[in-house]
Amino acid sequence: MKSDILLRALELANEGISVVPVATDGSKRPGVNTWKEYQSRRPRTDELMTWFSNAQGVGVICGAVSGNLEMIELEGRAVAEKLHIELKELAIASGLGDVWQRLNDGYVEMTPSGGLHWLYRIDGVVPGNTKLARRPGEGDRIDVLAETRGEGGFVIVAPTNGTCHPSGGAWTQLSGGPKSIPTLTVAERTQLHSLFATFDSVPKVEFVTD
């Protein structure tokens, strides 16, 4: 498995993606204390070989440093409620069937908690991390259903496993790989995000002025 981790790190790096190892304490954080440095520069090959010779997980940094990379995550609770199936139906009904297909033929993985990650690039500037869909949870809690990792955001990818997640589970590739990450136009990205946002049910705060 360690050789698989190293291979995936090198594959991602070869596609112009900034890659860092994942901490092995279940915190789902980068395993390099100076990881923010790699939000603006990609690691050298010798750094990758040192890090990943004994790593259990692969993390990527989104944004300009990785060729305008962005990730959408549909949380496990949303997948359990089959929102990904509803998203497909919405995409087809709204004329975005081709975009949805490209996204799902590109790079899709499942997280240990049953969520889904889609990686893609944008032919424009990547904004910061964004909550796309939320809903009221128990008590005063707000449950996230869908969110992005954008400029400077950190994402754990397959085949990360073991102590990198509190459950000990692994991130699993469902389709595609580093070479098949699609590129979306800014308009396609905006339309795609609007589909996820249809599941947002958190009341909007209204400001009343005299």
Secondary structure, DSSP 8 states (H G I E B T S, - for coil): -HHHHHHHHHHHHHTT-EEEEB-SSSS--BS-TTGGGGGTS---HHHHHHHHTS-S-EEEE-BGGGTSEEEEEE-HHHHHTTHHHHHHHHHHHTT-HHHHHHHHHHEEEE-TTS-EEEEEEESS------EEEEEE-STT-EEEEEEEE-TT-EEEETT--GGGSTT----EEEEE-GGG--EE-HHHHHHHHHHHHTT-----------
